[in-house]
Amino acid sequence: MHYLAVFRARTQTIIFANLLKSYGAPVSVVNTPRRLNVSCGISAKFPAVFKPQAEQVLARRNFDTFAGFFPEI
């Protein structure tokens, strides 16, 4: 299972992806599914086992455009 970290700003999506990669997570920047209808068009996709690290990244930085984590379907 994978999660999408969805942001409303492309820049914050890329910054988040790079920070999560520094934790060793295999992150990719992907198109956000239209059904979510809440973003800038791209999201960070990562394996569910790295969700605790993703939450740490969010807690340490001010990502004011973060819209949420969504399980990839």
N, C-alpha and C positions, 0 to 999 in steps of 0.2 A: 504494500500500500504506500502511496505517496500523498504528500500534502502540497497545496499551493499556498504560498504566502502572497496575499493580494494587497497591493498598494494603489493609491490614487495618483502617484507621481512616479514616472519612469526612473528618475534619478535615484529615488529611495529604494526602488526594486533592485537596481543594480548594486547599490551600496550594501543592502541587506544580503544579497547573493554572495558578494565577495567576502563579507564578514563571516557568513556561515561556512563558506569554503575554508576559511582559516581554521575552523574546528574539524576539518577533515571530511566534511559532508560533500557528497557528490551532488552539487546543485546545478540546475540548468535554468536558464531564463527562457520561458515559453509564452506563447500567446495565451491570454486569459480566455477561458470559454465564455461565449456571449451570454450564456444562461446566468452567469454571476452578475453581470451588468453593474459592476461597482469599481471599475479600475481604469487605469491608463492604457490598458491593452496588453501589458505583459505582466507576468508573475514569476516568482521564484518557485521552482518545483524541487522537492527533496524527499528522500525516504522518511517514512513515519518514525523510524528509530531515532532520527535526529531532531525530533520536535522539542525535546528539552533544551538542546543547544540553541535552537531557533528562538525559543522563549527567552533564553539568556541574552541573545543578541538584542532582542527587542527591549528587554529590561535595562540594558546598558546604554542604549541610544534613544534619542528622541525621534521616533518615526511617527510624525504627526499625521501622515497620510495612510497609515496601516489600516486596512479594512477587515482583516481577519485571516484565519487559516481555514482552508476548505479542503476536504478530502477529494482527491482526484477520482472521478468516476469514469 
